[in-house]
Amino acid sequence: MKLLLLLSGLILILQPLHKSVQQPTSRRDGQHDFDFEIGRWKTHLSRLAHPLTGSTTWVEYDGTTVVRPVWNDRANLVELEADGPGGHFEGLSLRLYNPASHQWSLNFASSSTGVLAQPTIGEFKNGRGEFYDQETLNGRAILVRFVIMPITADSCRFEQAYSDDGGKTWEVNWIATDTRVR
């Protein structure tokens, strides 16, 4: 009888452990998340002149964006060229898909520096892409959030924001609205 009680107690104790050791659920394959953007776009870009300083001065640019797939759709290359009161702007973004994490890294460079910036990393959920990283701005550590939404067949919006308080508040500093060129 004692043995039966001991085994029953052991089974009850181990049962929650058995339930918590479940097979991992398969994650959504996001390899084609950026397929919507392949092609040529008319771009309107607004850039906050002095982020995280209290400034409300925005600089506007108009130009074109061309997006093409590379690496059999596991990456894409974005080329942006625009002009405005702030001068001529050329940017390049290499987006790389990581099949192990099911996430994308967005790697941006401006022709004025010729250096890839710290990548933002994230994924799409429910039609919204969110990508994050930590950088330094004016000697201070900040968080960076890059959001893509809404997305339609003929338009999309990209928004970058900075936070210098650990993500409690965000200041948008870059808005690009793309309209497909037919």
C-alpha positions as CSV (number, residue, x, y, z in Angstrom):
1,M,0.0,0.0,0.0
2,K,2.8,2.4,0.9
3,L,4.5,1.6,-2.5
4,L,1.2,2.4,-4.3
5,L,0.8,5.7,-2.5
6,L,4.4,6.6,-3.2
7,L,4.1,5.8,-6.9
8,S,0.8,7.8,-7.1
9,G,2.4,10.8,-5.4
10,L,5.4,10.6,-7.7
11,I,3.1,10.5,-10.8
12,L,1.2,13.5,-9.5
13,I,4.4,15.5,-8.9
14,L,5.9,14.6,-12.3
15,Q,2.7,15.2,-14.2
16,P,3.0,19.1,-14.4
17,L,6.7,18.6,-15.5
18,H,5.5,16.3,-18.3
19,K,3.0,18.9,-19.5
20,S,5.6,21.7,-19.4
21,V,8.0,19.7,-21.6
22,Q,6.0,20.0,-24.8
23,Q,7.1,19.9,-28.4
24,P,7.9,23.4,-29.7
25,T,5.3,24.9,-32.0
26,S,6.5,25.6,-35.5
27,R,7.1,29.2,-36.3
28,R,5.7,31.0,-39.3
29,D,8.2,31.1,-42.2
30,G,8.7,34.7,-43.0
31,Q,11.0,34.3,-46.0
32,H,8.5,36.0,-48.3
33,D,7.5,38.9,-45.9
34,F,9.1,41.5,-48.2
35,D,7.8,40.2,-51.5
36,F,5.1,42.9,-51.5
37,E,7.8,45.5,-52.0
38,I,9.7,44.1,-55.0
39,G,9.6,46.7,-57.8
40,R,9.9,50.4,-58.3
41,W,8.3,53.0,-56.0
42,K,7.8,56.7,-55.8
43,T,9.0,57.7,-52.3
44,H,8.1,60.7,-50.1
45,L,10.5,61.0,-47.2
46,S,10.2,63.1,-44.1
47,R,13.2,63.3,-41.7
48,L,13.4,65.0,-38.4
49,A,16.3,67.4,-38.6
50,H,17.6,67.0,-35.0
51,P,16.1,63.8,-33.2
52,L,15.8,63.7,-29.4
53,T,16.5,67.4,-29.0
54,G,12.9,68.7,-28.8
55,S,13.2,69.9,-32.4
56,T,10.1,69.9,-34.6
57,T,11.9,70.8,-37.8
58,W,11.3,68.2,-40.6
59,V,13.1,68.0,-43.9
60,E,11.2,66.6,-46.9
61,Y,12.5,64.6,-49.8
62,D,11.0,63.1,-52.9
63,G,12.5,60.3,-55.0
64,T,12.4,56.7,-56.0
65,T,13.0,53.4,-54.3
66,V,13.9,50.2,-56.2
67,V,13.7,46.8,-54.4
68,R,15.0,43.6,-55.9
69,P,15.2,40.1,-54.5
70,V,18.6,38.4,-54.0
71,W,19.7,35.0,-52.7
72,N,16.6,33.2,-54.0
73,D,14.2,35.5,-52.1
74,R,16.0,35.1,-48.7
75,A,17.2,38.6,-49.0
76,N,16.5,41.8,-50.9
77,L,18.3,45.0,-51.8
78,V,16.7,48.4,-51.5
79,E,18.1,51.4,-53.3
80,L,16.6,54.8,-52.3
81,E,17.5,58.1,-54.1
82,A,15.8,61.3,-53.2
83,D,16.2,65.1,-53.4
84,G,14.8,67.9,-51.2
85,P,15.8,71.1,-49.3
86,G,18.3,69.0,-47.4
87,G,20.1,68.1,-50.6
88,H,20.5,64.8,-52.4
89,F,20.1,61.6,-50.4
90,E,21.1,58.0,-51.4
91,G,20.5,55.1,-49.2
92,L,20.8,51.3,-49.4
93,S,19.3,48.6,-47.3
94,L,20.2,45.0,-47.4
95,R,17.5,42.9,-45.8
96,L,18.6,39.4,-44.8
97,Y,16.3,36.6,-43.7
98,N,17.5,34.2,-41.0
99,P,15.7,30.9,-41.4
100,A,16.7,29.6,-37.9
101,S,15.2,32.6,-36.1
102,H,12.5,33.4,-38.7
103,Q,13.5,37.0,-38.4
104,W,14.9,39.7,-40.7
105,S,17.9,42.0,-40.2
106,L,17.6,45.4,-41.9
107,N,21.1,46.7,-42.7
108,F,21.1,50.4,-43.8
109,A,23.8,52.6,-45.3
110,S,23.8,56.1,-46.5
111,S,26.1,57.1,-49.4
112,S,27.3,60.0,-47.3
113,T,29.0,57.6,-44.8
114,G,29.4,54.5,-46.8
115,V,29.1,52.4,-43.6
116,L,26.4,49.9,-42.7
117,A,24.6,51.0,-39.6
118,Q,23.7,48.6,-36.7
119,P,21.0,46.3,-38.1
120,T,17.4,46.4,-36.8
121,I,16.1,42.9,-36.2
122,G,12.5,41.7,-36.2
123,E,9.6,40.1,-38.0
124,F,6.1,40.6,-39.3
125,K,3.0,39.8,-37.3
126,N,-0.5,40.5,-38.4
127,G,0.6,42.6,-41.3
128,R,2.9,44.8,-39.3
129,G,6.7,44.6,-39.4
130,E,8.6,45.6,-36.2
131,F,12.3,45.8,-36.0
132,Y,14.5,46.9,-33.1
133,D,18.1,47.6,-32.1
134,Q,20.2,49.6,-29.7
135,E,22.5,52.4,-30.9
136,T,24.3,55.4,-29.7
137,L,23.2,59.0,-30.5
138,N,25.2,62.0,-29.3
139,G,27.1,59.7,-26.9
140,R,23.9,58.3,-25.3
141,A,22.5,54.8,-25.7
142,I,19.1,54.8,-27.4
143,L,16.6,52.2,-28.7
144,V,15.6,52.2,-32.3
145,R,12.2,51.0,-33.6
146,F,11.5,50.5,-37.3
147,V,7.8,49.8,-38.2
148,I,6.3,48.9,-41.6
149,M,2.6,49.4,-42.0
150,P,0.0,49.7,-43.5
151,I,0.9,47.6,-46.5
152,T,-1.2,47.4,-49.6
153,A,-0.5,46.3,-53.1
154,D,0.3,49.9,-54.2
155,S,1.6,51.6,-51.0
156,C,3.4,51.1,-47.8
157,R,4.7,53.3,-44.9
158,F,8.0,53.0,-43.1
159,E,8.5,54.8,-39.7
160,Q,11.6,55.0,-37.6
161,A,11.5,56.2,-34.0
162,Y,14.1,56.6,-31.2
163,S,13.7,56.2,-27.5
164,D,16.1,57.5,-24.9
165,D,14.1,56.3,-21.9
166,G,14.2,52.5,-22.4
167,G,11.2,52.3,-24.7
168,K,8.7,54.1,-22.4
169,T,8.3,56.9,-25.1
170,W,9.2,57.0,-28.7
171,E,10.0,60.0,-31.0
172,V,9.3,59.4,-34.7
173,N,12.2,60.8,-36.8
174,W,11.9,59.2,-40.2
175,I,8.7,58.6,-42.3
176,A,8.8,57.2,-45.8
177,T,5.6,56.7,-47.8
178,D,6.0,54.6,-50.9
179,T,3.6,54.4,-53.8
180,R,4.1,51.8,-56.5
181,V,5.1,52.9,-60.0
182,R,3.2,51.0,-62.6
